Amino acid sequence: MKTAAQLFPLLSIMMVAFTPAIKGDTTPIDIKQRYKMACAENGESRLRCNIAWLAFRNAFAGKYWNTSVVSDYDSYFKVLPYPSNYKDRALFWTGAPVLEAALSDQAGLYGSSNIVPNKIVDTMQSKYGVTAWCGKPGGIDYTSTDCPAYQIHTPAYTFYQAFSTHFAEKAAGTVFFLTGNTFRNTSMFALFELPTLLQNRAVKKIVVLNVFQTNTCDQLPLTNIRDKVSSAYPRKRYHCAYVEGNARQDPPSQDLLDELTAVVWAQQKTKYGTL
């Protein structure tokens, strides 16, 4: 017999599946089709894609575009599969999306490029052109000037905030942060992922993978990350590995990938000490 804990995800899926559509729903069928096509391309069944679409839509449908909060997406992240365990294998990044995807594949890491609930939305944006989505009376909007993409409290911005927070909450052991030629204090990592990691008791070590033309491990803003990790409670270890290269090269050089993979595997083996 299944325990309550085992039944909870199933109950969550059933609740979403039987949530009635908003009265007078004016959701354009086009965005629904684009989401479901992106979902199918990422290996999900037709049933799960239908349920996922309902959870995604219900996060913002019928609400004002500037009132979105992280908890709106809680049901969405329950109905799509997350890795059951990515201890020592979580990869965060800023300024290096192509390199992050290639490194995740080669080194066996989990990042935004290969975690399904985020990957579907990325595909919907990059391949099908849905860059923003908002609520409006009776449904949703994604085409008008009244639906900005990445302002705070908009559904699109809040989606990535929610994913970042969920991802950091589930991380454990050694986590990796890949930074390219730029580092922004307004990035999702700086604003949401790092603070969550610092409070996460299961995270023991944060490793910065610093890909740049010169070694900036001992310069701002990376020293800010070091200082925050060093002063965090519960205590965590910190390591910054400099790897010379171009983080924005597309595709990334194989030499760069091999060197980064070697660093990742070495840090995984050292567990929670430093090299």
Backbone torsions as a table, in degrees:
resi	resn	phi	psi	omega
1	MET	NA	137.3	-179.1
2	LYS	-74.6	142.6	176.2
3	THR	-79.1	169.6	177.9
4	ALA	-61.1	-38.0	-179.8
5	ALA	-64.2	-36.6	179.3
6	GLN	-73.1	-31.5	-178.8
7	LEU	-79.5	-21.5	-173.2
8	PHE	-57.9	-47.9	178.0
9	PRO	-59.4	-39.1	179.4
10	LEU	-64.5	-42.2	178.5
11	LEU	-63.3	-38.5	178.9
12	SER	-62.4	-43.0	179.4
13	ILE	-63.3	-43.0	-178.8
14	MET	-65.3	-38.1	179.8
15	MET	-63.6	-42.3	178.4
16	VAL	-66.0	-43.0	-176.5
17	ALA	-61.0	-34.1	-176.8
18	PHE	-102.9	14.4	173.0
19	THR	-70.5	125.1	-177.5
20	PRO	-68.6	149.9	175.6
21	ALA	-65.2	152.2	178.4
22	ILE	-63.0	137.1	-179.0
23	LYS	-58.2	128.5	-178.7
24	GLY	71.4	30.1	-176.8
25	ASP	-54.9	122.1	179.8
26	THR	-110.8	24.0	180.0
27	THR	-57.0	123.5	176.7
28	PRO	-60.7	130.6	-178.2
29	ILE	-63.0	-23.3	-176.9
30	ASP	-61.8	-45.6	-178.9
31	ILE	-67.5	-34.8	176.7
32	LYS	-60.9	-45.7	179.7
33	GLN	-64.5	-41.0	-178.7
34	ARG	-65.3	-41.4	177.3
35	TYR	-62.1	-46.4	-176.6
36	LYS	-67.5	-33.9	175.6
37	MET	-65.6	-42.3	177.6
38	ALA	-63.6	-37.6	178.8
39	CYS	-65.3	-47.0	-179.6
40	ALA	-63.3	-37.9	179.4
41	GLU	-64.7	-20.7	178.9
42	ASN	-98.9	20.4	167.5
43	GLY	87.1	10.4	-179.2
44	GLU	-91.1	152.1	-179.4
45	SER	-72.5	162.3	179.5
46	ARG	-60.7	-40.8	179.8
47	LEU	-62.5	-48.6	-177.9
48	ARG	-65.1	-36.4	178.3
49	CYS	-65.6	-38.2	176.8
50	ASN	-63.1	-44.5	-179.8
51	ILE	-66.7	-42.0	180.0
52	ALA	-63.1	-39.6	178.1
53	TRP	-60.8	-43.4	179.6
54	LEU	-61.4	-42.2	179.3
55	ALA	-65.9	-39.6	178.7
56	PHE	-65.1	-49.1	-179.5
57	ARG	-61.1	-43.4	-175.6
58	ASN	-68.3	-12.4	178.6
59	ALA	-68.8	-23.0	-175.0
60	PHE	-143.3	-11.6	-176.2
61	ALA	-60.1	135.5	176.1
62	GLY	78.1	4.2	-178.5
63	LYS	-109.4	154.9	176.1
64	TYR	-63.4	145.3	-170.7
65	TRP	-65.2	-22.5	-175.5
66	ASN	-108.1	25.8	-179.0
67	THR	-119.7	16.0	-175.5
68	SER	-72.7	139.3	177.0
69	VAL	-130.1	159.5	-174.6
70	VAL	-56.3	-41.7	-176.0
71	SER	-64.7	-15.8	177.3
72	ASP	-58.7	-28.1	-175.4
73	TYR	-97.5	8.2	-177.7
74	ASP	-57.0	-44.7	-178.9
75	SER	-65.3	-36.9	-179.8
76	TYR	-59.9	-43.3	-177.7
77	PHE	-77.4	-5.3	175.7
78	LYS	-91.5	-25.8	-173.7
79	VAL	-94.1	-8.8	177.4
80	LEU	-113.3	145.2	-172.8
81	PRO	-70.8	133.3	168.7
82	TYR	-105.6	153.2	173.0
83	PRO	-55.9	137.4	-178.2
84	SER	-68.3	-28.3	-178.7
85	ASN	-156.3	114.8	173.3
86	TYR	-123.9	41.1	174.4
87	LYS	-59.0	132.0	-179.0
88	ASP	65.7	14.1	-174.5
89	ARG	-133.7	13.7	-179.7
90	ALA	-87.4	131.0	-179.4
91	LEU	-121.0	117.0	174.2
92	PHE	-103.4	161.4	-175.1
93	TRP	-158.4	162.4	166.5
94	THR	-152.7	137.6	176.8
95	GLY	74.6	12.5	-176.6
96	ALA	-150.5	58.5	-174.3
97	PRO	-65.3	-40.8	-178.5
98	VAL	-69.4	-41.8	178.9
99	LEU	-65.1	-38.3	178.4
100	GLU	-60.1	-44.2	-179.0
101	ALA	-64.7	-43.9	-178.7
102	ALA	-67.3	-41.3	-179.7
103	LEU	-68.0	-39.0	177.4
104	SER	-58.0	-44.9	-179.8
105	ASP	-65.1	-45.7	-174.0
106	GLN	-74.7	-39.5	-173.9
107	ALA	-94.4	-0.4	178.9
108	GLY	72.3	38.4	-178.9
109	LEU	-104.4	164.5	174.5
110	TYR	-111.0	129.2	177.5
111	GLY	-145.8	-173.5	-176.5
112	SER	-62.5	-23.1	-177.0
113	SER	-77.2	-17.4	-177.2
114	ASN	-131.2	14.6	173.2
115	ILE	-99.5	120.4	-163.2
116	VAL	-53.3	-51.0	-175.2
117	PRO	-59.8	-31.4	176.9
118	ASN	-82.6	-38.9	-177.1
119	LYS	-62.7	-36.3	178.2
120	ILE	-61.5	-46.9	-178.8
121	VAL	-66.8	-39.5	176.0
122	ASP	-59.6	-42.5	179.0
123	THR	-64.8	-42.4	178.3
124	MET	-59.3	-35.8	179.7
125	GLN	-77.5	-53.5	-171.4
126	SER	-73.8	-35.4	-175.4
127	LYS	-98.4	-33.8	-173.5
128	TYR	-112.0	4.1	168.4
129	GLY	74.3	14.2	176.4
130	VAL	-90.9	91.4	-174.6
131	THR	-90.1	-15.5	179.2
132	ALA	-149.5	155.8	176.6
133	TRP	-149.7	140.8	-175.1
134	CYS	-142.6	162.7	172.5
135	GLY	-87.8	156.2	171.9
136	LYS	-153.9	164.6	-178.9
137	PRO	-52.9	119.5	176.1
138	GLY	86.7	-1.9	-179.2
139	GLY	176.0	-138.9	-179.1
140	ILE	-136.3	167.7	-177.4
141	ASP	-137.9	146.4	174.8
142	TYR	-148.9	10.2	-175.5
143	THR	-121.7	-19.2	-171.8
144	SER	-90.0	167.1	176.6
145	THR	-70.6	-10.5	177.4
146	ASP	-82.0	4.5	-178.5
147	CYS	-124.4	79.1	-179.6
148	PRO	-69.6	155.2	-172.6
149	ALA	-81.8	-59.1	-167.4
150	TYR	-126.1	44.9	169.1
151	GLN	-90.0	149.3	179.4
152	ILE	-57.5	138.1	179.2
153	HIS	75.9	7.4	169.5
154	THR	-85.9	154.5	-177.1
155	PRO	-58.3	-37.3	-179.0
156	ALA	-67.9	-45.9	178.4
157	TYR	-62.4	-44.4	-177.4
158	THR	-67.6	-31.0	176.8
159	PHE	-58.4	-49.2	-178.2
160	TYR	-70.1	-31.4	172.7
161	GLN	-63.3	-43.4	179.6
162	ALA	-65.0	-45.1	178.4
163	PHE	-60.7	-46.6	-179.7
164	SER	-57.4	-43.3	-178.8
165	THR	-67.5	-46.1	178.8
166	HIS	-60.4	-44.8	-177.4
167	PHE	-62.2	-44.7	-179.2
168	ALA	-69.7	-32.8	178.8
169	GLU	-67.2	-30.6	-176.7
170	LYS	-89.5	-9.0	-178.5
171	ALA	-69.6	156.6	179.8
172	ALA	-156.6	157.3	177.9
173	GLY	69.9	-131.2	177.7
174	THR	-88.7	129.5	175.3
175	VAL	-117.8	154.2	-176.0
176	PHE	-119.0	140.0	177.0
177	PHE	-124.8	113.7	-179.3
178	LEU	-94.9	120.4	178.0
179	THR	-121.8	134.5	-178.0
180	GLY	-93.1	-143.4	-173.2
181	ASN	-76.1	-5.6	177.6
182	THR	-136.3	152.4	173.0
183	PHE	-138.9	121.2	-177.3
184	ARG	-108.0	132.8	175.7
185	ASN	-71.2	-8.3	176.7
186	THR	-100.9	8.3	179.7
187	SER	-72.4	162.8	177.3
188	MET	-60.6	-34.6	179.2
189	PHE	-64.9	-47.9	-177.1
190	ALA	-66.5	-40.7	-173.2
191	LEU	-82.1	-37.3	-169.4
192	PHE	-125.3	-44.5	-173.5
193	GLU	-71.9	-49.5	-178.7
194	LEU	-61.4	-48.6	177.4
195	PRO	-56.9	-37.9	179.0
196	THR	-68.9	-41.6	177.8
197	LEU	-61.5	-39.8	-178.5
198	LEU	-65.4	-28.4	179.3
199	GLN	-91.0	-10.2	-176.7
200	ASN	-80.4	112.0	-176.8
201	ARG	-66.3	-23.4	-178.6
202	ALA	-77.9	-16.3	178.4
203	VAL	-84.3	125.1	-175.7
204	LYS	-108.2	-27.3	-176.5
205	LYS	-150.2	139.9	176.5
206	ILE	-116.6	121.1	-178.3
207	VAL	-110.3	120.7	176.5
208	VAL	-90.4	126.2	174.0
209	LEU	-101.1	99.1	-171.1
210	ASN	-96.0	98.8	-178.4
211	VAL	-100.3	113.7	-174.4
212	PHE	-160.4	173.3	178.0
213	GLN	-79.2	-25.2	176.3
214	THR	-132.2	158.8	-177.9
215	ASN	-76.4	114.3	179.7
216	THR	-114.6	20.6	-179.7
217	CYS	-60.5	-32.3	-177.3
218	ASP	-102.1	22.7	179.5
219	GLN	-124.5	160.1	172.4
220	LEU	-65.3	145.7	3.5
221	PRO	-92.1	0.1	-176.6
222	LEU	-65.6	-30.7	177.2
223	THR	-64.9	-26.1	175.5
224	ASN	-65.4	-40.4	177.1
225	ILE	-63.9	-45.3	178.9
226	ARG	-56.2	-45.6	-177.6
227	ASP	-66.6	-37.7	178.8
228	LYS	-67.3	-40.1	178.6
229	VAL	-67.0	-42.1	-177.3
230	SER	-64.1	-31.1	-177.6
231	SER	-98.2	4.6	-176.5
232	ALA	-72.3	151.7	170.6
233	TYR	-130.9	127.5	2.8
234	PRO	-68.2	154.2	-172.5
235	ARG	-62.2	141.1	178.2
236	LYS	-134.8	157.1	176.4
237	ARG	-94.5	159.1	-176.3
238	TYR	-136.3	140.7	175.1
239	HIS	-146.7	134.1	176.3
240	CYS	-115.9	121.1	-179.9
241	ALA	-110.3	119.7	178.3
242	TYR	-89.6	129.2	175.9
243	VAL	-129.7	116.4	-178.1
244	GLU	-69.5	132.9	178.9
245	GLY	167.0	179.9	179.2
246	ASN	-107.6	107.8	-175.6
247	ALA	-71.1	-16.7	-176.0
248	ARG	-101.7	1.7	179.2
249	GLN	-65.1	135.8	-177.5
250	ASP	-130.8	111.7	-0.2
251	PRO	-77.8	161.4	178.5
252	PRO	-64.8	151.3	177.9
253	SER	-69.7	144.7	-179.9
254	GLN	-65.6	-35.2	177.5
255	ASP	-60.0	-42.4	179.0
256	LEU	-64.8	-43.8	178.6
257	LEU	-61.7	-42.2	-179.7
258	ASP	-63.8	-41.1	-179.3
259	GLU	-68.1	-41.1	178.2
260	LEU	-66.0	-40.9	178.9
261	THR	-61.8	-40.1	178.6
262	ALA	-62.6	-40.6	178.2
263	VAL	-63.6	-46.0	-179.5
264	VAL	-59.0	-50.3	-177.3
265	TRP	-65.2	-36.6	177.6
266	ALA	-65.2	-42.2	-180.0
267	GLN	-69.5	-32.7	176.0
268	GLN	-65.0	-38.2	-178.7
269	LYS	-71.1	-32.4	-178.8
270	THR	-78.4	-2.9	-179.8
271	LYS	55.9	-118.3	-167.0
272	TYR	-110.8	20.8	169.0
273	GLY	-98.4	-163.6	177.0
274	THR	-128.8	155.8	177.1
275	LEU	-76.0	NA	NA
